Amino acid sequence: MDREARNSKLAARSSQLKAQSIADDYTFENVRRVASAIAAYVLKYEDARQGVAIGYDTRFGSPRFARLVAEVIANAGIPVKLANDYTPTPAVSLAVKQQGAAGGVMVTSSHNPWNWNGLKFKGKFGGSATPAIMNKVEAELPNGAPAAAKAAAIEEVDFKQAHIEEMCKFADLDLIAKANFKFAIDSMYGSGRGVMARIFTDHGINHVVIRQEVNPLFPGINPEPIEPHIELLRTTVAKEKCHAGLATDGDADRIGAVAEDGSFVDSHKCFAVLTRWLLESKKWSGDVVRAFNTTGMVDRIAAKHGRKLHECPIGFKYIADLMMDHEIVIGGEESGGIGYSRYLPERDGLLNSLLLANVMAEGRKPLGELVADLQRDFGPHFYGRRDLHIPENVKQAAIQRARDGATSALGNYKVVKKENMDGVKFFLNAPDHNNGAAPWILFRASGTEPLLRLYSEAATPELVSEILEQAKSFVMSSG
């Protein structure tokens, strides 16, 4: 396969999860070829008359790339609705579902650094295209779609208003206003800009905003709502005496949060807070699903309420697949993506921000107190992650050693069980400190770069750090 074809195939795969460096692999020519393959897929397998919805984020060139995608698809005879402004990914997904479109395209690189961009392709059901769909799109790359006798129309539309209206059906905004909490909202220069502020302003909810302006350089951060990138949100919450800080990533489909004391609330705790509320208070029906690298606290919450828990490989597409066949009250992943069957088979950081505010208002507790309640009632759970940029041979050797049945210990702790759904997870005989988290470490290799990720959960932050250090030593001794 020549370089151009290979890069086009990578760009097609980026419509699921990956992204490419702008002007390197992510070029106008490669985007054009992927857009043509998407058009060919729609013509062959979907009702092309229903058209395609296209949105874009605040990255360098995203509006122009979106216009290019729209022109390619319209030239194949497929009508296009193109966002008239920077738009959250879940707003495009919702438009696909509500309007019965044949699919959707989002130009974004989500949480990645400023110099990356990519495409996400959404199926007609309003969620990420399944692996089967993406295989069909890739099969169309060599030839693409033929030009139609007459190009279809490109209509510029507002996808955000319908998204706001739909989200507001799921949250009691009057209750949030009456609770008189103050929130800090951080859009991280991403396409969620202005959405939460508009909702809160319209409903009289006290708030301050940061990083709402368009700045494609994302100065000083990656637009990912985790440490250290939420440092400004932490200081804002403390300075402004807020009861919580709510952050969304570059395309607003992931959530991160900060408690009233300025401490980071990771995605696992957000997931657990929402799960408990939906099962105990809202009593929504359905099962619970979590990714392989996500907190075991959710298992305990589901078990208490007699709900079936599904565990799936890493990636929201697997959660979305389960939503097609099961009623899922809530599904969550480590990276801050959380979704609901009754809404969309899609993650939505803005909706989850509203729902967290709703939980706080109903319980009349700031976010930190809700997390403390979880730790008391379901045992202490703490989480950590390390990304090791290491040579490919060291990465592969470490994974092979982890899979090897002869590995019976990690540092000071025995390996009591192994699981290999997605990577290799060791459960360890480390202390659980008063029925806290069952300690584990997960080794997961990147399939595209010399990167090995280590994930760990245990009953104390100190134990998490110790396990991660021991896992790092295990990896580095593999060279």
C-alpha positions as CSV (number, residue, x, y, z in Angstrom):
1,M,0.0,0.0,0.0
2,D,1.5,3.4,-1.0
3,R,1.9,6.2,1.6
4,E,-1.1,8.2,0.2
5,A,-3.4,5.3,0.4
6,R,-2.1,4.3,3.8
7,N,-2.6,7.8,5.2
8,S,-6.1,7.9,3.8
9,K,-6.9,4.6,5.5
10,L,-5.6,6.0,8.8
11,A,-7.7,9.1,8.3
12,A,-10.7,6.9,7.8
13,R,-10.0,5.1,11.0
14,S,-9.7,8.5,12.7
15,S,-13.4,8.8,12.2
16,Q,-13.7,6.4,15.0
17,L,-10.9,7.1,17.5
18,K,-7.7,8.3,16.0
19,A,-6.4,11.6,14.7
20,Q,-3.6,12.8,12.4
21,S,-1.1,15.6,12.5
22,I,-2.3,18.6,10.4
23,A,-0.3,19.1,7.2
24,D,1.4,15.7,7.7
25,D,-1.1,12.9,7.3
26,Y,-4.1,15.1,7.8
27,T,-4.2,16.9,4.5
28,F,-6.9,18.3,2.2
29,E,-6.2,15.4,-0.2
30,N,-6.6,12.7,2.4
31,V,-9.7,14.3,3.9
32,R,-11.1,14.5,0.4
33,R,-10.5,10.8,-0.2
34,V,-12.1,9.8,3.2
35,A,-15.1,12.1,2.5
36,S,-15.5,10.4,-0.9
37,A,-15.4,7.0,0.8
38,I,-18.0,8.0,3.3
39,A,-20.2,9.3,0.4
40,A,-19.7,5.9,-1.4
41,Y,-20.7,4.1,1.7
42,V,-23.9,6.2,2.1
43,L,-24.9,5.7,-1.5
44,K,-24.4,1.9,-1.3
45,Y,-25.8,1.1,2.2
46,E,-28.0,3.9,3.5
47,D,-30.8,6.1,2.2
48,A,-28.7,8.8,0.7
49,R,-31.8,11.0,0.2
50,Q,-31.8,11.6,4.0
51,G,-28.5,13.4,3.7
52,V,-25.5,13.8,6.0
53,A,-25.0,16.2,8.9
54,I,-21.6,17.8,9.2
55,G,-20.1,19.7,12.2
56,Y,-16.7,21.0,13.2
57,D,-14.7,22.1,16.3
58,T,-12.5,25.1,17.1
59,R,-9.2,23.6,15.7
60,F,-7.1,25.2,13.1
61,G,-8.7,24.7,9.7
62,S,-11.7,22.7,11.0
63,P,-14.3,25.0,9.3
64,R,-12.5,24.7,6.0
65,F,-12.1,21.0,6.3
66,A,-15.8,20.7,7.1
67,R,-16.7,22.7,4.0
68,L,-14.5,20.4,2.0
69,V,-16.2,17.3,3.3
70,A,-19.6,18.9,2.6
71,E,-18.6,19.7,-1.0
72,V,-17.3,16.2,-1.7
73,I,-20.5,14.5,-0.3
74,A,-22.8,17.0,-2.0
75,N,-21.0,16.4,-5.3
76,A,-21.9,12.8,-5.0
77,G,-25.6,13.8,-5.0
78,I,-26.1,13.5,-1.2
79,P,-27.7,16.6,0.5
80,V,-25.7,18.1,3.3
81,K,-26.6,20.0,6.4
82,L,-23.5,21.9,7.5
83,A,-23.1,23.5,10.9
84,N,-23.1,27.3,10.8
85,D,-20.8,27.6,13.8
86,Y,-18.4,25.5,16.0
87,T,-20.5,22.6,17.3
88,P,-20.2,20.0,20.0
89,T,-19.9,16.4,18.6
90,P,-23.0,15.2,20.6
91,A,-25.0,18.0,18.9
92,V,-24.2,16.5,15.5
93,S,-25.0,13.0,16.7
94,L,-28.3,14.2,18.0
95,A,-29.1,15.9,14.7
96,V,-28.4,12.7,12.8
97,K,-30.9,10.8,15.1
98,Q,-33.6,13.5,15.2
99,Q,-33.5,14.3,11.5
100,G,-33.2,10.7,10.3
101,A,-30.0,11.5,8.5
102,A,-28.0,8.8,6.7
103,G,-25.0,9.6,8.9
104,G,-22.9,12.4,10.3
105,V,-19.4,13.7,10.1
106,M,-17.6,15.7,12.8
107,V,-14.3,17.4,12.0
108,T,-12.4,17.2,15.3
109,S,-9.4,15.8,17.1
110,S,-11.3,15.8,20.4
111,H,-8.9,16.0,23.4
112,N,-5.6,15.8,21.3
113,P,-3.0,18.5,21.1
114,W,-3.6,21.6,18.9
115,N,-1.7,20.4,15.9
116,W,-3.9,17.3,15.3
117,N,-7.2,16.9,13.6
118,G,-9.5,14.1,12.5
119,L,-12.9,13.0,11.3
120,K,-15.6,11.1,13.3
121,F,-18.3,9.3,11.4
122,K,-21.6,8.9,13.0
123,G,-24.1,6.1,12.1
124,K,-27.7,6.9,11.4
125,F,-28.6,5.8,14.9
126,G,-26.8,8.8,16.3
127,G,-23.6,7.2,17.7
128,S,-20.1,6.3,16.5
129,A,-20.0,4.2,13.5
130,T,-19.6,0.5,14.3
131,P,-16.5,-1.4,13.3
132,A,-18.6,-3.1,10.6
133,I,-19.6,0.2,9.2
134,M,-16.0,1.5,9.2
135,N,-14.8,-1.6,7.4
136,K,-17.2,-0.8,4.7
137,V,-16.1,2.8,4.5
138,E,-12.4,1.7,4.3
139,A,-13.4,-0.7,1.5
140,E,-14.6,2.3,-0.5
141,L,-11.3,4.3,-0.2
142,P,-9.6,3.1,-3.4
143,N,-12.4,4.4,-5.7
144,G,-14.6,6.7,-3.6
145,A,-18.0,8.0,-4.9
146,P,-18.7,9.0,-8.5
147,A,-19.8,12.5,-9.1
148,A,-23.5,13.0,-9.5
149,A,-25.0,14.6,-12.6
150,K,-26.0,17.4,-10.4
151,A,-24.5,18.3,-7.0
152,A,-26.9,18.2,-4.0
153,A,-27.6,21.3,-1.8
154,I,-25.4,22.3,1.1
155,E,-27.6,24.0,3.8
156,E,-26.0,25.8,6.7
157,V,-27.9,25.1,9.9
158,D,-27.7,25.5,13.7
159,F,-27.4,22.2,15.4
160,K,-26.9,23.7,18.9
161,Q,-30.4,24.9,19.7
162,A,-32.0,21.4,19.3
163,H,-29.1,20.0,21.4
164,I,-29.8,22.5,24.2
165,E,-33.5,21.8,24.1
166,E,-33.0,18.1,24.3
167,M,-30.4,18.2,27.2
168,C,-32.7,20.5,29.2
169,K,-35.4,17.8,29.2
170,F,-33.1,15.6,31.2
171,A,-32.1,18.0,33.9
172,D,-34.2,19.9,36.5
173,L,-32.8,23.4,35.8
174,D,-35.3,25.1,38.1
175,L,-34.1,22.9,41.0
176,I,-30.5,23.7,40.2
177,A,-31.3,27.4,40.3
178,K,-33.1,27.1,43.6
179,A,-30.2,25.3,45.2
180,N,-28.2,28.5,44.8
181,F,-24.9,26.7,44.0
182,K,-22.2,28.5,42.0
183,F,-20.4,26.7,39.2
184,A,-17.3,27.4,37.2
185,I,-17.6,26.3,33.5
186,D,-14.5,25.5,31.5
187,S,-14.8,24.8,27.8
188,M,-11.1,24.5,27.3
189,Y,-11.3,26.6,24.1
190,G,-13.4,23.8,22.6
191,S,-16.6,23.7,20.7
192,G,-18.7,23.5,23.9
193,R,-18.0,27.2,24.2
194,G,-21.0,29.2,25.4
195,V,-23.5,26.3,25.6
196,M,-23.5,25.7,29.4
197,A,-23.2,29.5,30.0
198,R,-26.3,30.1,27.9
199,I,-28.3,27.4,29.7
200,F,-27.3,28.7,33.1
201,T,-27.9,32.3,32.2
202,D,-31.3,31.5,30.8
203,H,-32.3,29.7,34.0
204,G,-30.7,32.1,36.5
205,I,-28.0,29.7,37.7
206,N,-25.0,31.4,39.3
207,H,-21.8,30.7,37.3
208,V,-18.4,32.0,36.0
209,V,-16.8,31.0,32.8
210,I,-13.2,30.4,31.6
211,R,-11.6,29.5,28.3
212,Q,-14.7,30.2,26.2
213,E,-12.9,32.1,23.4
214,V,-11.7,30.5,20.2
215,N,-8.0,29.8,20.3
216,P,-6.9,27.0,18.0
217,L,-3.5,26.8,19.8
218,F,-5.2,25.7,23.1
219,P,-2.5,27.7,24.9
220,G,-0.7,25.8,27.6
221,I,-2.9,22.8,27.5
222,N,-4.3,19.8,25.6
223,P,-8.1,20.2,25.6
224,E,-8.6,17.2,27.8
225,P,-10.4,17.6,31.2
226,I,-7.8,15.9,33.3
227,E,-4.8,17.0,35.3
228,P,-2.7,19.0,34.7
229,H,-4.9,20.7,32.0
230,I,-7.6,21.7,34.5
231,E,-5.3,23.7,36.7
232,L,-6.9,27.0,35.8
233,L,-10.3,25.5,36.6
234,R,-9.0,24.4,40.0
235,T,-7.8,27.9,40.9
236,T,-11.0,29.5,39.5
237,V,-13.2,27.3,41.7
238,A,-11.1,28.2,44.8
239,K,-10.9,31.9,44.0
240,E,-14.5,32.3,43.0
241,K,-15.8,30.1,45.9
242,C,-17.7,27.8,43.6
243,H,-19.4,24.6,44.6
244,A,-18.0,22.7,41.6
245,G,-16.1,23.2,38.4
246,L,-17.3,21.5,35.2
247,A,-15.1,21.0,32.2
248,T,-15.6,19.6,28.7
249,D,-13.0,18.6,26.2
250,G,-12.2,19.9,22.7
251,D,-15.5,18.6,21.1
252,A,-17.5,18.5,24.3
253,D,-18.3,14.8,24.5
254,R,-16.1,14.2,27.6
255,I,-16.5,15.5,31.1
256,G,-14.0,16.4,33.9
257,A,-14.8,18.1,37.2
258,V,-13.4,19.9,40.2
259,A,-14.7,19.8,43.8
260,E,-15.4,22.9,45.9
261,D,-12.0,22.7,47.5
262,G,-10.3,22.8,44.1
263,S,-9.4,19.1,44.1
264,F,-9.8,17.1,40.8
265,V,-12.8,14.8,40.5
266,D,-11.8,12.1,38.0
267,S,-14.1,10.6,35.5
268,H,-14.6,7.5,37.6
269,K,-16.1,9.5,40.4
270,C,-18.3,11.4,38.0
271,F,-19.5,8.1,36.6
272,A,-20.2,6.7,40.1
273,V,-22.0,9.8,41.3
274,L,-24.3,9.7,38.3
275,T,-24.9,5.9,38.5
276,R,-25.9,6.1,42.1
277,W,-28.3,9.0,41.5
278,L,-29.9,7.3,38.5
279,L,-30.5,4.0,40.3
280,E,-31.4,5.4,43.8
281,S,-33.2,8.6,43.0
282,K,-34.4,8.6,39.4
283,K,-34.9,4.8,39.4
284,W,-34.3,4.6,35.6
285,S,-34.6,1.1,34.3
286,G,-31.8,-0.8,32.6
287,D,-28.4,-2.4,33.0
288,V,-25.0,-0.7,33.7
289,V,-22.0,-1.0,31.5
290,R,-18.4,0.1,32.1
291,A,-15.1,-0.2,30.2
292,F,-12.4,-2.7,31.2
293,N,-10.2,0.1,32.7
294,T,-12.9,1.8,34.7
295,T,-13.6,1.8,38.4
296,G,-14.9,-1.2,40.3
297,M,-17.0,1.1,42.5
298,V,-19.7,1.1,39.8
299,D,-19.9,-2.7,40.2
300,R,-20.7,-2.3,43.8
301,I,-23.4,0.4,43.1
302,A,-25.0,-1.8,40.5
303,A,-25.0,-4.9,42.7
304,K,-26.6,-3.0,45.6
305,H,-29.5,-2.1,43.3
306,G,-29.8,-5.5,41.6
307,R,-28.7,-4.3,38.2
308,K,-26.8,-6.4,35.7
309,L,-23.3,-5.0,35.0
310,H,-21.7,-5.4,31.6
311,E,-17.9,-5.0,31.2
312,C,-16.6,-4.2,27.7
313,P,-13.4,-3.5,25.9
314,I,-12.0,0.0,26.0
315,G,-13.7,2.5,23.7
316,F,-17.1,4.1,23.8
317,K,-18.1,2.3,20.6
318,Y,-18.4,-0.9,22.6
319,I,-20.7,0.7,25.1
320,A,-22.7,2.1,22.2
321,D,-23.0,-1.3,20.6
322,L,-24.5,-2.7,23.9
323,M,-27.0,0.2,23.8
324,M,-28.3,-1.1,20.5
325,D,-29.3,-4.4,22.0
326,H,-29.9,-3.7,25.7
327,E,-31.5,-1.0,27.8
328,I,-28.5,0.6,29.4
329,V,-29.3,3.1,32.2
330,I,-25.7,4.4,32.1
331,G,-22.4,3.4,30.4
332,G,-19.1,5.0,31.1
333,E,-15.4,4.9,30.2
334,E,-12.1,6.0,31.8
335,S,-11.6,9.0,29.5
336,G,-14.7,10.8,30.7
337,G,-17.3,9.5,28.2
338,I,-20.7,8.7,29.7
339,G,-23.9,7.9,27.9
340,Y,-27.5,6.7,28.3
341,S,-29.8,4.5,26.2
342,R,-32.8,6.8,26.6
343,Y,-30.8,9.7,25.2
344,L,-28.2,8.7,22.6
345,P,-25.8,5.9,22.0
346,E,-23.2,8.6,22.4
347,R,-21.2,10.3,25.2
348,D,-22.1,13.9,26.0
349,G,-19.9,16.1,28.3
350,L,-22.4,18.9,28.3
351,L,-25.4,16.8,29.3
352,N,-23.3,15.1,32.0
353,S,-22.3,18.5,33.4
354,L,-26.0,19.4,33.7
355,L,-26.8,16.1,35.4
356,L,-23.9,16.5,37.9
357,A,-25.4,19.9,38.8
358,N,-28.8,18.2,39.1
359,V,-27.4,15.6,41.6
360,M,-25.9,18.4,43.7
361,A,-29.1,20.4,43.7
362,E,-31.2,17.4,44.7
363,G,-28.9,16.4,47.5
364,R,-28.1,20.0,48.4
365,K,-24.5,19.0,48.6
366,P,-21.4,20.4,46.8
367,L,-19.6,17.9,44.5
368,G,-16.9,17.0,47.0
369,E,-19.5,15.9,49.6
370,L,-21.1,13.6,47.0
371,V,-17.8,12.0,46.3
372,A,-17.1,11.6,50.1
373,D,-20.5,9.9,50.5
374,L,-19.5,7.4,47.8
375,Q,-16.1,6.7,49.5
376,R,-17.9,6.1,52.8
377,D,-20.8,3.9,51.5
378,F,-18.9,1.8,48.9
379,G,-15.4,1.8,50.2
380,P,-12.4,4.0,49.3
381,H,-11.5,3.9,45.6
382,F,-8.6,5.8,44.1
383,Y,-7.3,5.7,40.5
384,G,-4.2,6.5,38.6
385,R,-2.7,6.3,35.1
386,R,0.7,6.5,33.6
387,D,1.6,6.8,29.9
388,L,5.0,5.3,29.1
389,H,6.5,6.5,25.8
390,I,8.9,3.6,25.2
391,P,10.5,1.8,22.3
392,E,8.3,-0.6,20.5
393,N,10.3,-3.7,21.4
394,V,10.1,-2.8,25.1
395,K,6.4,-2.3,24.8
396,Q,5.8,-5.6,23.1
397,A,8.1,-7.5,25.5
398,A,6.3,-6.1,28.5
399,I,2.9,-7.1,27.2
400,Q,4.2,-10.6,26.4
401,R,5.7,-11.0,29.9
402,A,2.4,-9.8,31.5
403,R,0.5,-12.3,29.5
404,D,2.9,-15.1,30.4
405,G,1.4,-17.4,33.0
406,A,4.7,-17.5,34.8
407,T,4.3,-13.9,36.1
408,S,3.0,-14.5,39.6
409,A,3.9,-11.3,41.4
410,L,4.3,-7.5,40.8
411,G,6.8,-6.0,43.2
412,N,5.7,-6.8,46.7
413,Y,2.3,-8.2,45.8
414,K,1.2,-11.6,44.4
415,V,-0.9,-11.7,41.3
416,V,-4.1,-13.5,42.4
417,K,-6.0,-13.2,39.1
418,K,-5.4,-12.1,35.5
419,E,-7.9,-10.9,32.9
420,N,-7.1,-10.0,29.3
421,M,-10.3,-8.6,27.8
422,D,-8.3,-5.5,26.5
423,G,-4.7,-5.5,27.6
424,V,-3.6,-7.5,30.6
425,K,-5.0,-6.8,34.1
426,F,-3.4,-8.1,37.3
427,F,-5.5,-8.3,40.5
428,L,-3.1,-8.1,43.4
429,N,-3.2,-9.2,47.1
430,A,-2.4,-5.7,48.3
431,P,-4.5,-4.4,51.3
432,D,-8.0,-3.1,50.6
433,H,-8.1,-0.8,53.7
434,N,-11.6,-1.4,55.2
435,N,-13.2,-3.0,52.1
436,G,-11.9,-0.5,49.7
437,A,-11.1,-1.1,46.0
438,A,-9.9,-4.5,45.0
439,P,-6.3,-3.5,43.9
440,W,-5.5,-4.0,40.2
441,I,-3.1,-2.8,37.5
442,L,-3.8,-2.9,33.7
443,F,-1.1,-2.9,31.0
444,R,-2.4,-1.7,27.7
445,A,-0.3,-1.1,24.6
446,S,-1.2,1.4,21.9
447,G,-1.8,-0.1,18.6
448,T,-0.4,2.9,16.6
449,E,2.6,4.3,18.5
450,P,5.3,3.3,21.0
451,L,3.2,3.9,24.0
452,L,2.2,1.7,26.9
453,R,-0.5,2.9,29.3
454,L,-0.7,1.7,32.9
455,Y,-4.0,2.0,34.8
456,S,-4.5,1.2,38.5
457,E,-7.1,1.3,41.2
458,A,-6.6,0.7,44.9
459,A,-7.9,1.8,48.3
460,T,-5.5,4.6,48.9
461,P,-3.7,7.1,46.7
462,E,-0.4,6.0,48.1
463,L,-1.1,2.4,47.1
464,V,-2.0,3.4,43.6
465,S,1.3,5.3,43.2
466,E,3.2,2.3,44.6
467,I,1.5,-0.1,42.2
468,L,2.1,2.2,39.2
469,E,5.8,2.5,40.1
470,Q,6.2,-1.3,40.4
471,A,4.4,-1.7,37.1
472,K,6.7,0.8,35.5
473,S,9.7,-1.1,36.8
474,F,8.2,-4.3,35.5
475,V,7.9,-2.7,32.0
476,M,11.3,-1.2,31.9
477,S,13.0,-4.5,32.9
478,S,11.5,-6.0,29.7
479,G,13.9,-4.2,27.4
